[in-house]
Amino acid sequence: MASPPTLPISSNQSTATATATAGQLPPPISTPAFRAFITRLSSSIRRGFAQRRPWYELVDRNNLLRPDSLSEAAARIRKNFSYFRVNYIALIAFVLALSLLSHPFSLLVLLCLLAAWLFLYLFRPADQPFVLFGRTFSDRETLGVLVVSTVVVVFLTSVGSLLISALMVGLAIVCAHGAFRVPEDLFLDDQEPANPGFLSFLSGAASSAAAAAAPAVAARV
């Protein structure tokens, strides 16, 4: 007995099936890796900000006195950095935020660049290729485009100079306060190290963020 004829499968049906399958893939913002990244980063920032000193100690005018020498100013800065490190970081972050808010275009460019790194590389599902204008980009090509874009934005536009100038202004304010603030009434807690470093708060947040992003990055290597 003759076998029944084979029915042809339309290419449109295959394309529709692939499109439906791709449509079922979760967006990068809903992936567990991205949620873990946001959770760890926010919890690390909350823990670090909880270690801040009372702001009235920072702005107490009764303890402001001009130093007698550069060595005394340097000693004051070191001790005040150890005591007010979280407050100083918050102050620098405020200056950076104020500078970016006063330049909306630079803020938009930085947000777009950050979103590109997060959603096109770090937290994009490994089984969901990046397609632009009908062309599929590999992970290496995507990484190369992102690196070049970052270099162009930071070093070849006004965004980089804005960030550097805002950072320098914030550091100048912090150094001026640290030099004029008399630290004799400041006492570090016994459980804290004498000089934990000015960027210890940022390093803790960065390490938590890197730990959350590591599985997604390792899957692309």
C-alpha positions as CSV (number, residue, x, y, z in Angstrom):
1,M,0.0,0.0,0.0
2,A,1.4,3.4,-1.0
3,S,2.4,5.7,1.9
4,P,0.4,8.9,2.3
5,P,1.9,12.0,0.6
6,T,4.1,14.2,2.9
7,L,2.5,17.6,3.5
8,P,4.9,20.5,2.9
9,I,5.7,22.7,5.9
10,S,5.4,26.4,5.2
11,S,8.4,28.5,6.1
12,N,6.0,31.2,7.3
13,Q,4.8,28.7,10.0
14,S,8.4,28.0,11.1
15,T,9.1,31.7,11.3
16,A,5.9,32.3,13.3
17,T,6.8,29.5,15.7
18,A,10.3,30.9,16.2
19,T,8.9,34.4,16.8
20,A,6.4,33.0,19.3
21,T,9.2,31.2,21.1
22,A,11.3,34.3,21.2
23,G,8.4,36.3,22.4
24,Q,8.0,34.0,25.4
25,L,11.6,34.7,26.6
26,P,11.6,36.9,29.7
27,P,13.0,40.4,29.3
28,P,16.4,41.0,31.0
29,I,14.8,43.1,33.7
30,S,12.7,40.2,34.9
31,T,15.6,37.7,35.0
32,P,16.6,36.3,38.5
33,A,20.2,37.5,37.9
34,F,19.0,41.1,37.5
35,R,16.7,40.9,40.5
36,A,19.6,39.5,42.6
37,F,21.9,42.3,41.4
38,I,19.4,45.0,42.4
39,T,18.7,43.3,45.8
40,R,22.4,42.9,46.7
41,L,23.2,46.4,45.6
42,S,20.4,48.1,47.4
43,S,21.0,46.1,50.6
44,S,24.7,46.9,50.5
45,I,23.9,50.6,50.1
46,R,21.5,50.5,53.0
47,R,24.0,48.8,55.2
48,G,26.7,51.3,54.3
49,F,24.5,54.3,54.7
50,A,23.3,53.1,58.1
51,Q,27.0,53.6,59.2
52,R,26.8,57.4,58.6
53,R,27.6,59.8,61.4
54,P,25.0,62.4,62.5
55,W,24.9,65.3,60.1
56,Y,24.9,67.8,62.9
57,E,28.4,66.6,63.8
58,L,29.5,67.4,60.3
59,V,28.1,70.9,60.2
60,D,28.9,72.0,63.8
61,R,30.4,75.4,63.4
62,N,31.9,75.4,66.9
63,N,34.4,72.8,65.8
64,L,35.6,74.6,62.7
65,L,39.1,76.1,63.1
66,R,41.8,77.0,60.6
67,P,44.8,74.6,60.9
68,D,48.1,76.1,61.9
69,S,50.2,74.1,59.3
70,L,49.8,71.7,56.3
71,S,50.8,68.7,58.5
72,E,48.0,69.5,60.9
73,A,45.6,69.9,58.0
74,A,46.7,66.5,56.6
75,A,46.3,64.8,60.0
76,R,42.8,66.3,60.4
77,I,41.8,65.1,56.9
78,R,42.9,61.6,57.7
79,K,41.0,61.4,60.9
80,N,37.9,63.0,59.6
81,F,38.0,60.7,56.5
82,S,38.0,57.7,58.9
83,Y,35.1,59.1,60.9
84,F,32.9,60.8,58.3
85,R,33.7,58.5,55.4
86,V,30.0,57.6,54.6
87,N,28.9,61.2,55.0
88,Y,31.7,62.3,52.7
89,I,30.8,59.7,50.0
90,A,27.2,60.8,50.2
91,L,28.3,64.4,49.8
92,I,30.4,63.6,46.7
93,A,27.4,61.6,45.3
94,F,25.2,64.6,45.9
95,V,27.5,66.9,44.0
96,L,27.7,64.4,41.1
97,A,23.9,64.0,41.0
98,L,23.5,67.8,41.1
99,S,25.9,68.2,38.2
100,L,24.2,65.6,36.1
101,L,20.7,67.0,36.9
102,S,21.9,70.4,35.7
103,H,23.0,68.7,32.4
104,P,20.1,66.5,31.3
105,F,21.7,65.4,28.1
106,S,24.7,64.0,29.9
107,L,22.5,62.3,32.4
108,L,20.4,60.7,29.5
109,V,23.6,59.5,27.8
110,L,24.9,57.9,31.0
111,L,21.6,56.2,31.7
112,C,21.4,54.9,28.2
113,L,25.0,53.6,28.4
114,L,24.3,51.9,31.8
115,A,21.1,50.4,30.4
116,A,23.0,49.1,27.4
117,W,25.6,47.3,29.6
118,L,22.9,45.8,31.9
119,F,20.4,44.7,29.3
120,L,22.5,43.9,26.2
121,Y,25.4,42.1,27.9
122,L,25.4,41.5,31.6
123,F,21.9,40.3,32.2
124,R,20.7,39.3,28.8
125,P,19.7,35.6,28.7
126,A,22.4,33.5,27.0
127,D,19.8,31.9,24.8
128,Q,18.4,35.2,23.6
129,P,20.8,36.7,20.9
130,F,21.1,40.4,20.3
131,V,19.5,41.3,17.0
132,L,19.6,44.8,15.5
133,F,18.3,45.7,12.0
134,G,18.0,42.0,11.1
135,R,21.6,41.2,12.1
136,T,22.5,38.9,15.0
137,F,25.5,40.0,17.1
138,S,27.6,37.6,19.0
139,D,28.6,38.2,22.6
140,R,32.1,39.3,21.6
141,E,30.7,41.7,19.0
142,T,28.3,43.1,21.6
143,L,31.0,43.5,24.1
144,G,33.3,45.3,21.6
145,V,30.5,47.7,20.7
146,L,29.8,48.5,24.3
147,V,33.5,49.0,25.2
148,V,34.0,51.4,22.2
149,S,30.8,53.3,23.1
150,T,31.9,53.7,26.7
151,V,35.3,55.0,25.6
152,V,33.7,57.5,23.2
153,V,31.1,58.7,25.8
154,V,33.6,59.1,28.7
155,F,36.7,60.4,26.9
156,L,35.5,62.0,23.6
157,T,32.4,63.9,24.8
158,S,31.5,66.5,27.5
159,V,30.2,63.7,29.8
160,G,33.7,62.7,31.0
161,S,34.8,66.3,31.7
162,L,31.5,66.9,33.6
163,L,32.1,63.8,35.8
164,I,35.7,64.7,36.5
165,S,34.9,68.3,37.3
166,A,32.0,67.3,39.6
167,L,34.2,64.8,41.3
168,M,37.0,67.3,41.8
169,V,34.5,69.8,43.3
170,G,33.2,67.2,45.7
171,L,36.7,66.2,46.7
172,A,37.6,69.8,47.2
173,I,34.6,70.3,49.5
174,V,35.5,67.2,51.5
175,C,39.1,68.1,51.9
176,A,38.3,71.7,52.9
177,H,35.9,70.4,55.6
178,G,38.3,67.7,56.7
179,A,41.1,70.3,57.1
180,F,39.0,72.8,59.1
181,R,37.0,70.4,61.2
182,V,38.8,69.9,64.6
183,P,38.6,66.1,65.2
184,E,39.5,66.1,68.9
185,D,35.9,65.3,69.9
186,L,35.6,62.4,67.5
187,F,36.0,58.8,68.7
188,L,35.9,55.8,66.5
189,D,34.0,52.8,67.7
190,D,36.1,50.0,69.2
191,Q,34.9,47.5,66.6
192,E,35.9,49.7,63.7
193,P,39.4,49.8,62.3
194,A,41.4,52.9,62.7
195,N,41.7,53.7,59.0
196,P,39.2,51.6,57.0
197,G,39.8,53.6,53.8
198,F,37.8,56.3,52.1
199,L,36.3,53.9,49.5
200,S,35.5,51.0,51.7
201,F,31.8,51.7,51.4
202,L,32.0,51.8,47.6
203,S,34.1,48.6,47.5
204,G,31.5,46.8,49.5
205,A,28.7,47.8,47.2
206,A,30.8,47.0,44.1
207,S,31.7,43.5,45.4
208,S,28.1,42.7,46.1
209,A,27.1,43.9,42.6
210,A,30.0,41.9,41.0
211,A,28.9,38.8,42.9
212,A,25.4,39.1,41.5
213,A,26.6,39.7,38.0
214,A,29.3,37.0,38.0
215,P,27.0,34.1,36.9
216,A,25.6,36.0,34.0
217,V,29.1,37.1,32.8
218,A,30.6,33.6,33.3
219,A,27.9,32.1,31.1
220,R,29.2,34.2,28.2
221,V,32.9,33.4,28.6
